[in-house]
Amino acid sequence: MKAEPVSVPALAAGLAARALAAAGEHPARVAVDGAPAAGTGTLAGALTRVLHDAATPVLHVPAGGFLRAASLRYERGKTNPDAYYEDWLDLRALTREVLTPAGPGGTGRVLPSLWDPATDRATRAAYVQLPAHAVVVVSGVFLLGAGLDFDVAVHLMQSPAALARRTPADLAWTLPAFDRYRDEVMPQYQADVVVRADDPRHPAVVTSLG
């Protein structure tokens, strides 16, 4: 595997250029996929700021706003890694409320969030109407290989050791889910851009997976 070190601002700028190239007929749908320990939210935020500063309409949609209700997420227990991998994200809702309306022939009317996992209630967020030259940035875990439609897919890749080291102790139970994702989906081969993020402050863009 070959990778070129890059600063977070330069990485965000490069991703913004890819997103803008994909927008036009409909908003560009960009996935920033990876474990929280890889800095997915930070990179998605940096990308959003670059686009905003370039006067591009942009909406950051954390996938955590599209989790299923607690009764469904915790049906197999609150710390079940298989449930975390298979049952937590509401793929249908994310598709219905974000990816389809932002996609070809869509209305452009996107819902920023649906469900608040802290209160276990609907967020009652207002819909946002996006023009065709806009960008929707979706950040979260397990976004690739699940049939979700993205125009640009970014995967933040970490070694198992780095992931374990940077994952808080109270979330160590999630690590087997990331092992499954790595083995079953191989997200580095599903993404348009792969970033080594063993240290999210010092990313490197993968130029060759060989």
C-alpha positions as CSV (number, residue, x, y, z in Angstrom):
1,M,0.0,0.0,0.0
2,K,1.3,3.4,-0.9
3,A,0.1,6.6,0.6
4,E,0.9,10.3,0.3
5,P,0.8,12.5,3.5
6,V,-1.6,15.4,3.3
7,S,-2.8,18.1,5.7
8,V,-6.4,18.0,6.8
9,P,-7.1,21.4,5.0
10,A,-5.5,20.2,1.8
11,L,-7.5,16.9,2.0
12,A,-10.7,18.8,2.5
13,A,-9.9,21.0,-0.4
14,G,-9.3,18.1,-2.7
15,L,-12.5,16.4,-1.7
16,A,-14.4,19.6,-2.2
17,A,-13.1,19.7,-5.8
18,R,-14.3,16.1,-6.4
19,A,-17.7,17.0,-4.9
20,L,-18.1,20.0,-7.1
21,A,-17.2,18.0,-10.2
22,A,-20.0,15.5,-9.3
23,A,-22.7,18.2,-8.7
24,G,-24.7,19.9,-11.4
25,E,-27.6,17.7,-12.6
26,H,-28.4,17.0,-9.0
27,P,-26.6,17.6,-5.6
28,A,-23.5,15.6,-5.1
29,R,-23.9,13.0,-2.4
30,V,-20.6,12.5,-0.6
31,A,-19.9,9.7,1.9
32,V,-17.3,10.2,4.6
33,D,-17.1,6.7,6.0
34,G,-15.1,5.4,8.9
35,A,-15.0,4.8,12.6
36,P,-15.4,7.8,14.9
37,A,-11.8,7.2,16.0
38,A,-10.7,7.9,12.4
39,G,-12.1,11.5,12.6
40,T,-15.0,11.1,10.2
41,G,-16.9,14.0,11.8
42,T,-13.9,16.2,11.8
43,L,-13.1,15.7,8.1
44,A,-16.8,16.0,7.1
45,G,-16.9,19.3,9.0
46,A,-13.7,20.5,7.3
47,L,-15.1,19.6,3.9
48,T,-18.3,21.4,4.7
49,R,-16.5,24.6,5.7
50,V,-14.4,24.5,2.5
51,L,-17.6,24.3,0.4
52,H,-19.4,26.9,2.4
53,D,-16.4,29.3,2.0
54,A,-16.6,28.7,-1.7
55,A,-20.2,29.8,-1.7
56,T,-21.5,26.3,-2.5
57,P,-24.7,25.3,-0.8
58,V,-23.8,22.4,1.4
59,L,-25.5,20.2,4.0
60,H,-23.6,18.0,6.5
61,V,-25.8,15.0,7.5
62,P,-24.3,12.9,10.3
63,A,-25.6,9.3,9.8
64,G,-26.1,9.2,13.6
65,G,-29.3,11.3,13.0
66,F,-30.7,8.3,11.1
67,L,-30.4,5.6,13.7
68,R,-33.3,3.2,14.4
69,A,-35.3,3.5,17.6
70,A,-33.7,2.1,20.8
71,S,-36.2,-0.7,20.9
72,L,-34.8,-2.0,17.6
73,R,-31.2,-1.1,18.2
74,Y,-31.0,-2.7,21.6
75,E,-33.1,-5.8,20.8
76,R,-30.0,-8.0,21.2
77,G,-28.5,-5.9,24.0
78,K,-26.9,-2.5,24.3
79,T,-23.4,-3.7,23.6
80,N,-23.9,-6.3,20.9
81,P,-21.4,-5.7,18.1
82,D,-23.5,-7.6,15.5
83,A,-26.5,-5.5,16.3
84,Y,-24.3,-2.3,16.0
85,Y,-23.2,-3.5,12.6
86,E,-26.5,-4.8,11.3
87,D,-29.3,-3.0,13.0
88,W,-28.4,0.5,14.2
89,L,-28.4,2.6,11.0
90,D,-31.8,3.1,9.3
91,L,-30.7,2.6,5.7
92,R,-34.2,3.0,4.3
93,A,-34.8,6.3,6.1
94,L,-31.4,7.6,5.0
95,T,-32.2,6.6,1.4
96,R,-35.7,8.0,1.5
97,E,-35.0,11.3,3.2
98,V,-31.5,12.2,1.9
99,L,-30.0,10.1,-0.9
100,T,-33.0,9.7,-3.2
101,P,-34.2,13.3,-3.1
102,A,-30.6,14.5,-3.7
103,G,-30.1,12.0,-6.5
104,P,-31.1,11.9,-10.2
105,G,-34.6,13.1,-10.7
106,G,-35.0,13.8,-7.0
107,T,-36.8,16.8,-5.5
108,G,-33.7,18.2,-3.7
109,R,-35.8,18.3,-0.5
110,V,-33.5,16.7,2.1
111,L,-34.1,16.0,5.8
112,P,-30.9,16.8,7.9
113,S,-31.9,14.3,10.7
114,L,-34.7,12.0,11.6
115,W,-34.1,10.5,15.0
116,D,-32.3,11.7,18.2
117,P,-30.7,8.7,19.8
118,A,-30.2,10.5,23.1
119,T,-33.9,11.3,23.6
120,D,-35.1,8.4,21.4
121,R,-37.6,10.7,19.7
122,A,-38.0,12.3,16.3
123,T,-35.8,15.4,15.9
124,R,-38.6,17.2,14.0
125,A,-35.9,18.8,11.9
126,A,-37.1,21.0,9.0
127,Y,-36.5,19.9,5.4
128,V,-33.8,21.8,3.4
129,Q,-34.3,22.5,-0.2
130,L,-31.0,22.1,-2.1
131,P,-30.2,23.3,-5.6
132,A,-28.6,21.0,-8.2
133,H,-25.2,22.5,-7.6
134,A,-25.2,21.7,-3.9
135,V,-23.4,19.1,-1.9
136,V,-24.7,16.7,0.7
137,V,-22.0,15.3,3.0
138,V,-23.0,12.1,4.9
139,S,-20.6,11.0,7.6
140,G,-20.7,7.9,9.7
141,V,-19.9,4.2,10.0
142,F,-20.7,1.3,7.7
143,L,-21.9,3.5,4.8
144,L,-20.2,1.5,2.0
145,G,-21.3,-1.8,0.6
146,A,-24.9,-1.5,1.9
147,G,-26.5,-0.4,-1.3
148,L,-26.5,3.4,-0.5
149,D,-26.1,5.6,-3.5
150,F,-23.2,8.1,-3.3
151,D,-21.5,10.1,-6.0
152,V,-18.2,10.4,-4.1
153,A,-17.2,7.8,-1.5
154,V,-14.4,8.5,1.0
155,H,-13.2,5.8,3.4
156,L,-11.0,6.6,6.4
157,M,-8.9,3.5,6.9
158,Q,-7.3,2.5,10.2
159,S,-5.2,-0.5,11.2
160,P,-6.9,-2.7,13.9
161,A,-4.2,-1.6,16.4
162,A,-4.8,2.1,15.7
163,L,-8.6,1.7,15.9
164,A,-8.3,-0.2,19.2
165,R,-5.9,2.4,20.6
166,R,-8.1,5.4,19.7
167,T,-11.5,3.9,20.6
168,P,-12.6,4.9,24.1
169,A,-12.8,2.0,26.6
170,D,-16.5,2.3,26.9
171,L,-16.9,1.7,23.2
172,A,-14.4,-1.2,22.9
173,W,-17.4,-3.5,22.4
174,T,-17.9,-2.0,18.9
175,L,-14.5,-3.2,17.7
176,P,-15.7,-6.6,16.4
177,A,-18.2,-4.8,14.2
178,F,-15.4,-2.9,12.5
179,D,-13.5,-6.2,12.1
180,R,-16.6,-7.6,10.3
181,Y,-16.9,-4.5,8.1
182,R,-13.2,-4.7,7.2
183,D,-13.4,-8.4,6.3
184,E,-16.8,-8.6,4.7
185,V,-17.1,-5.3,2.8
186,M,-13.5,-4.4,2.3
187,P,-14.5,-0.7,2.1
188,Q,-11.1,0.4,0.8
189,Y,-12.2,-1.2,-2.5
190,Q,-15.6,0.4,-2.5
191,A,-14.4,4.0,-2.0
192,D,-13.3,6.6,-4.6
193,V,-10.8,8.0,-2.1
194,V,-9.1,6.0,0.6
195,V,-7.3,7.9,3.5
196,R,-5.0,6.3,6.0
197,A,-6.2,7.8,9.3
198,D,-4.2,5.9,12.0
199,D,-3.6,9.4,13.3
200,P,-6.5,11.6,12.1
201,R,-4.4,14.7,12.6
202,H,-1.9,13.5,10.0
203,P,-3.9,11.7,7.2
204,A,-2.4,10.2,4.1
205,V,-4.2,9.6,0.8
206,V,-3.8,6.1,-0.5
207,T,-2.5,6.0,-4.0
208,S,-2.1,2.3,-4.4
209,L,-3.7,-0.6,-2.5
210,G,-1.3,-3.1,-3.9
